[in-house]
């Protein structure tokens, strides 16, 4: 079972936008504990993979270790950490993806 980490900034943003519906968002995010291969691949920076999951018109972006996700079976992913870092709507999707890539290039996954 993978471990899910959500940045404080993203958590506040989700509560602000979705209010009561934020419970559904967090459940969607926590479902990745049991199915860490879920999500659409957006890009890679070194061994770090950027993926997204969708909720209505919003995208939730997370980073994880690409090597482990690609080559290990789901039941072997006990020490995998999935870190949710950003959220966007359809209009500023590309801008947010570029920002995530820039932070990863400069600071690595510790930048979040």
MARBA-128856 format. One record per residue: residue number from 1; residue in one letter; x, y, z negated of N, C-alpha, C in turn. Coordinates in nm, 3 decimals, padded with zeros to 5 digits, always signed. Layout:
N
@pos:NUM&code:A&neast:X&nnorth:Y&nup:Z&caeast:X&canorth:Y&caup:Z&ceast:X&cnorth:Y&cup:Z
...
This chain:
112
@pos:1&code:X&neast:+00.084&nnorth:-00.118&nup:+00.000&caeast:+00.000&canorth:+00.000&caup:+00.000&ceast:+00.089&cnorth:+00.124&cup:+00.000
@pos:2&code:X&neast:+00.065&nnorth:+00.213&nup:+00.092&caeast:+00.143&canorth:+00.335&caup:+00.105&ceast:+00.101&cnorth:+00.436&cup:-00.002
@pos:3&code:X&neast:+00.189&nnorth:+00.532&nup:-00.027&caeast:+00.159&canorth:+00.638&caup:-00.123&ceast:+00.127&cnorth:+00.765&cup:-00.045
@pos:4&code:X&neast:+00.018&nnorth:+00.832&nup:-00.081&caeast:-00.026&canorth:+00.954&caup:-00.015&ceast:+00.012&cnorth:+01.075&cup:-00.101
@pos:5&code:X&neast:+00.075&nnorth:+01.174&nup:-00.038&caeast:+00.110&canorth:+01.299&caup:-00.104&ceast:+00.046&cnorth:+01.413&cup:-00.025
@pos:6&code:X&neast:-00.019&nnorth:+01.504&nup:-00.095&caeast:-00.084&canorth:+01.619&caup:-00.031&ceast:-00.022&cnorth:+01.745&cup:-00.091
@pos:7&code:X&neast:+00.028&nnorth:+01.833&nup:-00.006&caeast:+00.089&canorth:+01.955&caup:-00.057&ceast:-00.017&cnorth:+02.042&cup:-00.126
@pos:8&code:X&neast:+00.026&nnorth:+02.116&nup:-00.226&caeast:-00.067&canorth:+02.202&caup:-00.302&ceast:-00.133&cnorth:+02.306&cup:-00.212
@pos:9&code:X&neast:-00.055&nnorth:+02.363&nup:-00.121&caeast:-00.108&canorth:+02.464&caup:-00.030&ceast:-00.221&cnorth:+02.406&cup:+00.056
@pos:10&code:X&neast:-00.201&nnorth:+02.286&nup:+00.108&caeast:-00.302&canorth:+02.221&caup:+00.190&ceast:-00.424&cnorth:+02.186&cup:+00.107
@pos:11&code:X&neast:-00.403&nnorth:+02.141&nup:-00.014&caeast:-00.516&canorth:+02.106&caup:-00.102&ceast:-00.604&cnorth:+02.228&cup:-00.127
@pos:12&code:X&neast:-00.543&nnorth:+02.343&nup:-00.153&caeast:-00.619&canorth:+02.466&caup:-00.176&ceast:-00.695&cnorth:+02.508&cup:-00.050
@pos:13&code:X&neast:-00.629&nnorth:+02.495&nup:+00.065&caeast:-00.691&canorth:+02.532&caup:+00.192&ceast:-00.814&cnorth:+02.445&cup:+00.222
@pos:14&code:X&neast:-00.803&nnorth:+02.315&nup:+00.194&caeast:-00.915&canorth:+02.223&caup:+00.216&ceast:-01.032&cnorth:+02.260&cup:+00.125
@pos:15&code:X&neast:-01.004&nnorth:+02.286&nup:-00.002&caeast:-01.111&canorth:+02.326&caup:-00.095&ceast:-01.177&cnorth:+02.457&cup:-00.051
@pos:16&code:X&neast:-01.097&nnorth:+02.550&nup:-00.002&caeast:-01.149&canorth:+02.680&caup:+00.040&ceast:-01.241&cnorth:+02.668&cup:+00.162
@pos:17&code:X&neast:-01.201&nnorth:+02.588&nup:+00.259&caeast:-01.278&canorth:+02.577&caup:+00.384&ceast:-01.398&cnorth:+02.484&cup:+00.369
@pos:18&code:X&neast:-01.380&nnorth:+02.370&nup:+00.306&caeast:-01.484&canorth:+02.267&caup:+00.306&ceast:-01.571&cnorth:+02.264&cup:+00.181
@pos:19&code:X&neast:-01.526&nnorth:+02.323&nup:+00.073&caeast:-01.601&canorth:+02.327&caup:-00.053&ceast:-01.645&cnorth:+02.187&cup:-00.096
@pos:20&code:X&neast:-01.775&nnorth:+02.157&nup:-00.104&caeast:-01.823&canorth:+02.026&caup:-00.149&ceast:-01.782&cnorth:+01.913&cup:-00.055
@pos:21&code:X&neast:-01.769&nnorth:+01.946&nup:+00.071&caeast:-01.733&canorth:+01.846&caup:+00.171&ceast:-01.587&cnorth:+01.800&cup:+00.158
@pos:22&code:X&neast:-01.508&nnorth:+01.872&nup:+00.076&caeast:-01.367&canorth:+01.838&caup:+00.061&ceast:-01.347&cnorth:+01.697&cup:+00.006
@pos:23&code:X&neast:-01.443&nnorth:+01.645&nup:-00.067&caeast:-01.434&canorth:+01.507&caup:-00.119&ceast:-01.423&cnorth:+01.409&cup:-00.003
@pos:24&code:X&neast:-01.500&nnorth:+01.431&nup:+00.102&caeast:-01.493&canorth:+01.343&caup:+00.220&ceast:-01.357&cnorth:+01.353&cup:+00.288
@pos:25&code:X&neast:-01.301&nnorth:+01.473&nup:+00.292&caeast:-01.170&canorth:+01.494&caup:+00.354&ceast:-01.064&cnorth:+01.415&cup:+00.277
@pos:26&code:X&neast:-01.066&nnorth:+01.427&nup:+00.146&caeast:-00.966&canorth:+01.356&caup:+00.065&ceast:-00.984&cnorth:+01.205&cup:+00.075
@pos:27&code:X&neast:-01.106&nnorth:+01.156&nup:+00.086&caeast:-01.128&canorth:+01.013&caup:+00.106&ceast:-01.071&cnorth:+00.968&cup:+00.239
@pos:28&code:X&neast:-01.089&nnorth:+01.048&nup:+00.343&caeast:-01.033&canorth:+01.018&caup:+00.474&ceast:-00.881&cnorth:+01.009&cup:+00.467
@pos:29&code:X&neast:-00.822&nnorth:+01.102&nup:+00.393&caeast:-00.677&canorth:+01.103&caup:+00.378&ceast:-00.628&cnorth:+00.983&cup:+00.297
@pos:30&code:X&neast:-00.699&nnorth:+00.950&nup:+00.191&caeast:-00.657&canorth:+00.838&caup:+00.106&ceast:-00.681&cnorth:+00.702&cup:+00.171
@pos:31&code:X&neast:-00.764&nnorth:+00.696&nup:+00.276&caeast:-00.782&canorth:+00.571&caup:+00.350&ceast:-00.653&cnorth:+00.525&cup:+00.416
@pos:32&code:X&neast:-00.559&nnorth:+00.616&nup:+00.435&caeast:-00.432&canorth:+00.580&caup:+00.496&ceast:-00.348&cnorth:+00.492&cup:+00.404
@pos:33&code:X&neast:-00.379&nnorth:+00.487&nup:+00.275&caeast:-00.307&canorth:+00.397&caup:+00.184&ceast:-00.320&cnorth:+00.253&cup:+00.232
@pos:34&code:X&neast:-00.438&nnorth:+00.216&nup:+00.275&caeast:-00.464&canorth:+00.080&caup:+00.318&ceast:-00.437&cnorth:+00.058&cup:+00.466
@pos:35&code:X&neast:-00.439&nnorth:+00.164&nup:+00.545&caeast:-00.416&canorth:+00.152&caup:+00.689&ceast:-00.319&cnorth:+00.262&cup:+00.734
@pos:36&code:X&neast:-00.190&nnorth:+00.250&nup:+00.700&caeast:-00.094&canorth:+00.357&caup:+00.728&ceast:-00.059&cnorth:+00.375&cup:+00.876
@pos:37&code:X&neast:-00.101&nnorth:+00.284&nup:+00.961&caeast:-00.072&canorth:+00.298&caup:+01.104&ceast:-00.178&cnorth:+00.381&cup:+01.175
@pos:38&code:X&neast:-00.279&nnorth:+00.424&nup:+01.102&caeast:-00.388&canorth:+00.504&caup:+01.158&ceast:-00.338&cnorth:+00.645&cup:+01.190
@pos:39&code:X&neast:-00.399&nnorth:+00.709&nup:+01.288&caeast:-00.364&canorth:+00.845&caup:+01.324&ceast:-00.301&cnorth:+00.853&cup:+01.461
@pos:40&code:X&neast:-00.314&nnorth:+00.969&nup:+01.522&caeast:-00.260&canorth:+00.991&caup:+01.655&ceast:-00.119&cnorth:+01.048&cup:+01.644
@pos:41&code:X&neast:-00.025&nnorth:+00.987&nup:+01.716&caeast:+00.113&canorth:+01.033&caup:+01.717&ceast:+00.123&cnorth:+01.167&cup:+01.790
@pos:42&code:X&neast:+00.184&nnorth:+01.265&nup:+01.724&caeast:+00.199&canorth:+01.398&caup:+01.780&ceast:+00.342&cnorth:+01.419&cup:+01.829
@pos:43&code:X&neast:+00.439&nnorth:+01.374&nup:+01.751&caeast:+00.579&canorth:+01.391&caup:+01.789&ceast:+00.671&cnorth:+01.330&cup:+01.686
@pos:44&code:X&neast:+00.800&nnorth:+01.329&nup:+01.718&caeast:+00.900&canorth:+01.278&caup:+01.626&ceast:+01.016&cnorth:+01.375&cup:+01.617
@pos:45&code:X&neast:+01.072&nnorth:+01.386&nup:+01.500&caeast:+01.194&canorth:+01.462&caup:+01.477&ceast:+01.287&cnorth:+01.366&cup:+01.402
@pos:46&code:X&neast:+01.385&nnorth:+01.313&nup:+01.471&caeast:+01.472&canorth:+01.211&caup:+01.412&ceast:+01.390&cnorth:+01.087&cup:+01.383
@pos:47&code:X&neast:+01.393&nnorth:+01.042&nup:+01.259&caeast:+01.314&canorth:+00.924&caup:+01.222&ceast:+01.179&cnorth:+00.961&cup:+01.160
@pos:48&code:X&neast:+01.150&nnorth:+01.091&nup:+01.153&caeast:+01.025&canorth:+01.137&caup:+01.094&ceast:+00.919&cnorth:+01.149&cup:+01.203
@pos:49&code:X&neast:+00.803&nnorth:+01.092&nup:+01.176&caeast:+00.692&canorth:+01.094&caup:+01.271&ceast:+00.588&cnorth:+01.194&cup:+01.224
@pos:50&code:X&neast:+00.536&nnorth:+01.273&nup:+01.317&caeast:+00.425&canorth:+01.365&caup:+01.289&ceast:+00.300&cnorth:+01.304&cup:+01.350
@pos:51&code:X&neast:+00.196&nnorth:+01.285&nup:+01.268&caeast:+00.071&canorth:+01.229&caup:+01.315&ceast:-00.045&cnorth:+01.317&cup:+01.270
@pos:52&code:X&neast:-00.161&nnorth:+01.293&nup:+01.331&caeast:-00.280&canorth:+01.370&caup:+01.293&ceast:-00.399&cnorth:+01.276&cup:+01.279
@pos:53&code:X&neast:-00.490&nnorth:+01.316&nup:+01.192&caeast:-00.623&canorth:+01.254&caup:+01.188&ceast:-00.723&cnorth:+01.368&cup:+01.203
@pos:54&code:X&neast:-00.837&nnorth:+01.336&nup:+01.261&caeast:-00.937&canorth:+01.437&caup:+01.291&ceast:-01.055&cnorth:+01.428&cup:+01.196
@pos:55&code:X&neast:-01.110&nnorth:+01.545&nup:+01.166&caeast:-01.237&canorth:+01.555&caup:+01.095&ceast:-01.312&cnorth:+01.671&cup:+01.159
@pos:56&code:X&neast:-01.418&nnorth:+01.639&nup:+01.229&caeast:-01.496&canorth:+01.737&caup:+01.305&ceast:-01.404&cnorth:+01.813&cup:+01.399
@pos:57&code:X&neast:-01.395&nnorth:+01.946&nup:+01.387&caeast:-01.308&canorth:+02.022&caup:+01.476&ceast:-01.171&cnorth:+02.049&cup:+01.416
@pos:58&code:X&neast:-01.143&nnorth:+01.992&nup:+01.300&caeast:-01.016&canorth:+02.014&caup:+01.231&ceast:-00.922&cnorth:+01.895&cup:+01.247
@pos:59&code:X&neast:-00.793&nnorth:+01.926&nup:+01.241&caeast:-00.690&canorth:+01.823&caup:+01.245&ceast:-00.608&cnorth:+01.834&cup:+01.117
@pos:60&code:X&neast:-00.579&nnorth:+01.718&nup:+01.058&caeast:-00.496&canorth:+01.712&caup:+00.938&ceast:-00.365&cnorth:+01.644&cup:+00.978
@pos:61&code:X&neast:-00.253&nnorth:+01.714&nup:+00.956&caeast:-00.123&canorth:+01.664&caup:+01.000&ceast:-00.046&cnorth:+01.605&cup:+00.884
@pos:62&code:X&neast:+00.019&nnorth:+01.492&nup:+00.910&caeast:+00.101&canorth:+01.429&caup:+00.808&ceast:+00.230&cnorth:+01.380&cup:+00.869
@pos:63&code:X&neast:+00.332&nnorth:+01.365&nup:+00.782&caeast:+00.461&canorth:+01.314&caup:+00.825&ceast:+00.491&cnorth:+01.186&cup:+00.747
@pos:64&code:X&neast:+00.568&nnorth:+01.099&nup:+00.811&caeast:+00.605&canorth:+00.973&caup:+00.747&ceast:+00.729&cnorth:+00.917&cup:+00.815
@pos:65&code:X&neast:+00.780&nnorth:+00.807&nup:+00.764&caeast:+00.897&canorth:+00.741&caup:+00.819&ceast:+00.856&cnorth:+00.659&cup:+00.941
@pos:66&code:X&neast:+00.897&nnorth:+00.703&nup:+01.058&caeast:+00.857&canorth:+00.638&caup:+01.182&ceast:+00.906&cnorth:+00.496&cup:+01.197
@pos:67&code:X&neast:+01.026&nnorth:+00.469&nup:+01.147&caeast:+01.081&canorth:+00.335&caup:+01.161&ceast:+00.996&cnorth:+00.233&cup:+01.086
@pos:68&code:X&neast:+00.960&nnorth:+00.266&nup:+00.963&caeast:+00.880&canorth:+00.172&caup:+00.882&ceast:+00.743&cnorth:+00.149&cup:+00.944
@pos:69&code:X&neast:+00.678&nnorth:+00.255&nup:+00.990&caeast:+00.543&canorth:+00.242&caup:+01.047&ceast:+00.546&cnorth:+00.157&cup:+01.173
@pos:70&code:X&neast:+00.650&nnorth:+00.174&nup:+01.253&caeast:+00.656&canorth:+00.105&caup:+01.381&ceast:+00.690&cnorth:-00.043&cup:+01.368
@pos:71&code:X&neast:+00.783&nnorth:-00.077&nup:+01.280&caeast:+00.837&canorth:-00.213&caup:+01.280&ceast:+00.788&cnorth:-00.302&cup:+01.166
@pos:72&code:X&neast:+00.734&nnorth:-00.247&nup:+01.060&caeast:+00.689&canorth:-00.330&caup:+00.949&ceast:+00.541&cnorth:-00.359&cup:+00.961
@pos:73&code:X&neast:+00.499&nnorth:-00.472&nup:+00.907&caeast:+00.357&canorth:-00.506&caup:+00.903&ceast:+00.290&cnorth:-00.424&cup:+00.794
@pos:74&code:X&neast:+00.159&nnorth:-00.410&nup:+00.804&caeast:+00.084&canorth:-00.327&caup:+00.709&ceast:+00.105&cnorth:-00.371&cup:+00.565
@pos:75&code:X&neast:+00.109&nnorth:-00.501&nup:+00.539&caeast:+00.126&canorth:-00.549&caup:+00.402&ceast:+00.269&cnorth:-00.532&cup:+00.350
@pos:76&code:X&neast:+00.365&nnorth:-00.494&nup:+00.436&caeast:+00.503&canorth:-00.471&caup:+00.394&ceast:+00.533&cnorth:-00.324&cup:+00.365
@pos:77&code:X&neast:+00.437&nnorth:-00.238&nup:+00.383&caeast:+00.458&canorth:-00.094&caup:+00.371&ceast:+00.432&cnorth:-00.043&cup:+00.229
@pos:78&code:X&neast:+00.487&nnorth:-00.111&nup:+00.129&caeast:+00.463&canorth:-00.075&caup:-00.011&ceast:+00.532&cnorth:+00.055&cup:-00.051
@pos:79&code:X&neast:+00.649&nnorth:+00.083&nup:+00.002&caeast:+00.724&canorth:+00.201&caup:-00.039&ceast:+00.714&cnorth:+00.317&cup:+00.061
@pos:80&code:X&neast:+00.618&nnorth:+00.309&nup:+00.151&caeast:+00.599&canorth:+00.415&caup:+00.250&ceast:+00.530&cnorth:+00.535&cup:+00.186
@pos:81&code:X&neast:+00.584&nnorth:+00.654&nup:+00.214&caeast:+00.523&canorth:+00.777&caup:+00.165&ceast:+00.466&cnorth:+00.853&cup:+00.284
@pos:82&code:X&neast:+00.339&nnorth:+00.887&nup:+00.276&caeast:+00.271&canorth:+00.966&caup:+00.378&ceast:+00.243&cnorth:+01.102&cup:+00.316
@pos:83&code:X&neast:+00.297&nnorth:+01.207&nup:+00.377&caeast:+00.283&canorth:+01.341&caup:+00.321&ceast:+00.201&cnorth:+01.429&cup:+00.414
@pos:84&code:X&neast:+00.083&nnorth:+01.470&nup:+00.367&caeast:-00.001&canorth:+01.562&caup:+00.443&ceast:+00.053&cnorth:+01.702&cup:+00.423
@pos:85&code:X&neast:+00.078&nnorth:+01.772&nup:+00.534&caeast:+00.147&canorth:+01.900&caup:+00.524&ceast:+00.066&cnorth:+02.019&cup:+00.574
@pos:86&code:X&neast:-00.015&nnorth:+02.002&nup:+00.677&caeast:-00.086&canorth:+02.116&caup:+00.734&ceast:-00.222&cnorth:+02.074&cup:+00.788
@pos:87&code:X&neast:-00.302&nnorth:+02.177&nup:+00.820&caeast:-00.434&canorth:+02.157&caup:+00.879&ceast:-00.455&cnorth:+02.268&cup:+00.981
@pos:88&code:X&neast:-00.529&nnorth:+02.235&nup:+01.088&caeast:-00.560&canorth:+02.337&caup:+01.188&ceast:-00.696&cnorth:+02.308&cup:+01.250
@pos:89&code:X&neast:-00.750&nnorth:+02.409&nup:+01.315&caeast:-00.867&canorth:+02.385&caup:+01.397&ceast:-00.819&cnorth:+02.372&cup:+01.541
@pos:90&code:X&neast:-00.910&nnorth:+02.349&nup:+01.632&caeast:-00.873&canorth:+02.325&caup:+01.771&ceast:-00.803&cnorth:+02.445&cup:+01.834
@pos:91&code:X&neast:-00.837&nnorth:+02.567&nup:+01.791&caeast:-00.782&canorth:+02.688&caup:+01.852&ceast:-00.633&cnorth:+02.708&cup:+01.828
@pos:92&code:X&neast:-00.585&nnorth:+02.679&nup:+01.708&caeast:-00.443&canorth:+02.703&caup:+01.678&ceast:-00.365&cnorth:+02.574&cup:+01.657
@pos:93&code:X&neast:-00.410&nnorth:+02.469&nup:+01.719&caeast:-00.350&canorth:+02.336&caup:+01.704&ceast:-00.203&cnorth:+02.335&cup:+01.747
@pos:94&code:X&neast:-00.172&nnorth:+02.385&nup:+01.865&caeast:-00.036&canorth:+02.379&caup:+01.916&ceast:+00.060&cnorth:+02.464&cup:+01.833
@pos:95&code:X&neast:+00.013&nnorth:+02.578&nup:+01.785&caeast:+00.095&canorth:+02.665&caup:+01.701&ceast:+00.135&cnorth:+02.594&cup:+01.573
@pos:96&code:X&neast:+00.042&nnorth:+02.526&nup:+01.510&caeast:+00.070&canorth:+02.455&caup:+01.385&ceast:+00.166&cnorth:+02.340&cup:+01.409
@pos:97&code:X&neast:+00.150&nnorth:+02.267&nup:+01.518&caeast:+00.241&canorth:+02.157&caup:+01.550&ceast:+00.383&cnorth:+02.209&cup:+01.568
@pos:98&code:X&neast:+00.397&nnorth:+02.320&nup:+01.637&caeast:+00.530&canorth:+02.378&caup:+01.658&ceast:+00.591&cnorth:+02.424&cup:+01.526
@pos:99&code:X&neast:+00.510&nnorth:+02.479&nup:+01.435&caeast:+00.559&canorth:+02.520&caup:+01.304&ceast:+00.609&cnorth:+02.400&cup:+01.224
@pos:100&code:X&neast:+00.536&nnorth:+02.290&nup:+01.228&caeast:+00.577&canorth:+02.169&caup:+01.157&ceast:+00.711&cnorth:+02.119&cup:+01.213
@pos:101&code:X&neast:+00.723&nnorth:+02.115&nup:+01.344&caeast:+00.848&canorth:+02.070&caup:+01.407&ceast:+00.964&cnorth:+02.161&cup:+01.369
@pos:102&code:X&neast:+00.941&nnorth:+02.290&nup:+01.365&caeast:+01.046&canorth:+02.386&caup:+01.330&ceast:+01.095&cnorth:+02.365&cup:+01.187
@pos:103&code:X&neast:+01.003&nnorth:+02.346&nup:+01.094&caeast:+01.040&canorth:+02.322&caup:+00.954&ceast:+01.119&cnorth:+02.192&cup:+00.943
@pos:104&code:X&neast:+01.075&nnorth:+02.087&nup:+01.012&caeast:+01.146&canorth:+01.960&caup:+01.007&ceast:+01.286&cnorth:+01.971&cup:+01.065
@pos:105&code:X&neast:+01.303&nnorth:+02.047&nup:+01.172&caeast:+01.435&canorth:+02.064&caup:+01.233&ceast:+01.529&cnorth:+02.138&cup:+01.140
@pos:106&code:X&neast:+01.479&nnorth:+02.242&nup:+01.073&caeast:+01.564&canorth:+02.325&caup:+00.988&ceast:+01.588&cnorth:+02.267&cup:+00.850
@pos:107&code:X&neast:+01.481&nnorth:+02.217&nup:+00.786&caeast:+01.489&canorth:+02.176&caup:+00.647&ceast:+01.468&cnorth:+02.027&cup:+00.623
@pos:108&code:X&neast:+01.419&nnorth:+01.955&nup:+00.720&caeast:+01.386&canorth:+01.815&caup:+00.699&ceast:+01.255&cnorth:+01.802&cup:+00.625
@pos:109&code:X&neast:+01.222&nnorth:+01.680&nup:+00.586&caeast:+01.092&canorth:+01.658&caup:+00.521&ceast:+01.083&cnorth:+01.723&cup:+00.383
@pos:110&code:X&neast:+01.195&nnorth:+01.762&nup:+00.324&caeast:+01.193&canorth:+01.832&caup:+00.195&ceast:+01.143&cnorth:+01.975&cup:+00.210
@pos:111&code:X&neast:+01.132&nnorth:+02.025&nup:+00.333&caeast:+01.084&canorth:+02.161&caup:+00.357&ceast:+00.938&cnorth:+02.182&cup:+00.322
@pos:112&code:X&neast:+00.867&nnorth:+02.074&nup:+00.302&caeast:+00.724&canorth:+02.085&caup:+00.269&ceast:+00.703&cnorth:+02.063&cup:+00.124
